[in-house]
């Protein structure tokens, strides 16, 4: 069954009095538990597509259904609620909250939903190899460690889907590989759909399905591969 | 964790390590609350002290006063009152101005003489140096004087003081008189003599002005108010004014209340500036937390929840600032009595006022929340998309954002409410809030105009650094509005204070090119005119033609007798329709006669009579046409008379019927002989009168010698050195200005916090821009010139806007409140404007210092 469905997705911006079409007529479906890479060069529209699929933005045309919920019909706060329940994020620049410890960063998605957070956060930090660093602030962690905390945060509330936007972009190759291994392992273990946005074909090859974008349109799709 | 618990927990977490960045916020609140606590606490202490010392302020249970010796009927009434009280002691005090000199020392001085009977004051103590001399005052020809008189006359205790034709030995200095206000000594130091020797001075002759008082100490003080209320109308009909302890206390509290209200407004301005500082600091803080806000939104937090997190943080910072401000206020409170000592009738007993502290804490927290609302609403516009794309610009909300309107209305209501709380008047609060709002609106419009002008009108041919600096005025996320508000509002306050003070002092200073008189002689009897003229001629001076002064009282107004008018029960707020105000009926009028107007008056209604028209024409008597008179417009309004109305005067026992023929506007602030009532020449030529004359003597020692000659040869003539009066006035105005400027320091402090917050808001942007310029090859000097161009433009416009707004505000205050002409002093205003520009440029250069210190790559990588 489809977890994520987008149909005829289009996004245009007004810039200097002209209309700029960033995405044009994107249509595909993702099953639950899939590991998908969205591959494309800079300017191909992959970050824009991620934003639309995750409910961070509204399309100019088309629609997105996430776990049966039509995102286009929701208000900004409604989409925030959906994100809080069903979506996790890993960003290129980590985006940890600097005034929170590693433990507290991982707790936030659970606390937002009013759930007990401490034990789950501790377990996840152990899983990503940072069990003893929970009380450190982001500024006291290396880039790789910060990204592992971000991965723990992304999975803390057992989301249906995790979006990773160039998660290894600010990491060296070895560290980046570690982070990808972690996410792939959690995708398998927790059956959480993983969408990886990248410009790196080698990284994209780790996924079981690759959707290639160019100039705002899907130019290739290897299709879903059984888990 | 429930919703509110999450919000509170996140607020606490978010505040970690942010104190260094939030100090402008806390400082802004602290300065405002400090001013409020200091002034409110001091005002409360003052009111308590006045209440505790009320009896000592009056010195008796009842006091009775008149501008003429009490008639027999009045004395009989007082005796009857005393019997009804079960017995009473009384003491009379006669007060008047006179010239005095120390035998053997040169010079003379205008003094305020008080001839006192034994027993006064019945409450409180008059302290002297040496101690105990007050109790010995009645023993012989002795006098006690203000310490300043000893200095002025170069005399000491033991010397002989000449007062009229009597001589008194100075037995000591008076160091404390309950209820005495220090500035009074500037106009005339006090001299206390025994009443028994008053007649010996021969100073109270025809035409002399004196205040006659009787103080009464009752066997049953509790009956004082009831007795006063019962006897007041009958005594008023005898032109004797009655005053009780509570009435005196109320009067003192009202005048101190005016002072307190004014100081309260000054502190409120500091609070409001602090609010601007809060808004500026919150704006900067939100910008720095944009990424965190976006992460929270991304993770599923609603806009309302994020707003609540930062609102709680703002409230917590407000409470912290309030606590710091309360401590500051208590410290400053100890300085206020010293600063205002010359204007207070009591020695204020200081103690912390818990109500003032509570109000200060509450106001600080409320101001912090109110002024945070608008900038915090901006968190709703932070899109999680900035995490994907740094340069993401969210779509504009559109002009109509109901929440912004709600926040603005709440803020406006809060400001009016705070002002109403401080002034204890909703109307005054609304007016104050309106004026502040107008000023801020005008500054905001000026800032928007500047940004637009910078976008459109900067010539392409200008050097790059100037164009870049001016472009910063309109770039996205510019700080033009914040800096202009901070600088402009502070400059507006200081400019307004300066302009009002300048115009008031200008009125009292002699004109630059005109040779205005600086010595006035009055109480000259008719037979002494020749002696005065001779003394002047022999000294080499010329005197102006003597101005006649005819004392008279009102017998009736529009057919209603003065007795009837005065017998009416007093009303706290007498409507004009209820008739003349009592003081206009009770007072003695010193009128003159002439057929021409002077330079300090202007006929604004009615018509003047022709020169010589009434010289040989009978009028004013029984069966004769009423004499035309010209009234000063203000006293005419108080009397409730208009052109054509009739007033009958008692001129030393002779009734004189007059008709109001003209109304004059008089510039009272000018030191020239001005009169409420002017008669035509002729009918009063033979009436009992005294004369006044003026001269100008540039050399101060020649002036002093002439004064001394007059005082010795004609002791009843008062010769006043106007330059001394002007100095005294300037000194008082200067002391008032000092007190005001001290309190304005709070506003400056708050303004500095606002400026710091505004500059901090653009810190990151400025760092990156400077780093980029340096990376592209700009020198340090070029980077500094860019900052100079931007801040010079900001400072220049702030100075210009402040000058324009303060000119309008000062004009309104000087014209309508002080009723004086207004002049704009160009050079001082320009100097103050240049000061504002210099301050702005200094702040701009300091804010660029960090960028110059750090390597460009470090900034571009990590900021």
HADDOCK unambig.tbl for C-alpha pairs under 7 A between the chains (distance, minus, plus):
assign (segid A and resid 47 and name CA) (segid B and resid 388 and name CA) 6.58 0.50 0.50
assign (segid A and resid 51 and name CA) (segid B and resid 385 and name CA) 6.87 0.50 0.50
assign (segid A and resid 56 and name CA) (segid B and resid 384 and name CA) 6.28 0.50 0.50
assign (segid A and resid 56 and name CA) (segid B and resid 385 and name CA) 6.22 0.50 0.50
assign (segid A and resid 77 and name CA) (segid B and resid 302 and name CA) 5.18 0.50 0.50
assign (segid A and resid 77 and name CA) (segid B and resid 303 and name CA) 6.78 0.50 0.50
assign (segid A and resid 80 and name CA) (segid B and resid 297 and name CA) 6.43 0.50 0.50
assign (segid A and resid 80 and name CA) (segid B and resid 298 and name CA) 6.74 0.50 0.50
assign (segid A and resid 80 and name CA) (segid B and resid 300 and name CA) 4.23 0.50 0.50
assign (segid A and resid 80 and name CA) (segid B and resid 301 and name CA) 6.21 0.50 0.50
assign (segid A and resid 80 and name CA) (segid B and resid 302 and name CA) 6.19 0.50 0.50
assign (segid A and resid 81 and name CA) (segid B and resid 300 and name CA) 5.19 0.50 0.50
assign (segid A and resid 83 and name CA) (segid B and resid 298 and name CA) 6.92 0.50 0.50
assign (segid A and resid 83 and name CA) (segid B and resid 299 and name CA) 6.25 0.50 0.50
assign (segid A and resid 83 and name CA) (segid B and resid 300 and name CA) 5.22 0.50 0.50
assign (segid A and resid 84 and name CA) (segid B and resid 299 and name CA) 5.29 0.50 0.50
assign (segid A and resid 84 and name CA) (segid B and resid 300 and name CA) 3.88 0.50 0.50
assign (segid A and resid 95 and name CA) (segid B and resid 295 and name CA) 6.85 0.50 0.50
assign (segid A and resid 97 and name CA) (segid B and resid 292 and name CA) 5.53 0.50 0.50
assign (segid A and resid 99 and name CA) (segid B and resid 13 and name CA) 6.22 0.50 0.50
assign (segid A and resid 99 and name CA) (segid B and resid 14 and name CA) 5.54 0.50 0.50
assign (segid A and resid 99 and name CA) (segid B and resid 16 and name CA) 6.13 0.50 0.50
assign (segid A and resid 100 and name CA) (segid B and resid 13 and name CA) 6.29 0.50 0.50
assign (segid A and resid 109 and name CA) (segid B and resid 299 and name CA) 5.96 0.50 0.50
assign (segid A and resid 111 and name CA) (segid B and resid 1 and name CA) 5.79 0.50 0.50
assign (segid A and resid 111 and name CA) (segid B and resid 6 and name CA) 6.55 0.50 0.50
assign (segid A and resid 112 and name CA) (segid B and resid 6 and name CA) 6.98 0.50 0.50
assign (segid A and resid 112 and name CA) (segid B and resid 301 and name CA) 6.53 0.50 0.50
assign (segid A and resid 114 and name CA) (segid B and resid 1 and name CA) 4.66 0.50 0.50
assign (segid A and resid 114 and name CA) (segid B and resid 2 and name CA) 5.13 0.50 0.50
assign (segid A and resid 114 and name CA) (segid B and resid 3 and name CA) 6.75 0.50 0.50
assign (segid A and resid 115 and name CA) (segid B and resid 1 and name CA) 6.19 0.50 0.50
assign (segid A and resid 116 and name CA) (segid B and resid 1 and name CA) 6.73 0.50 0.50
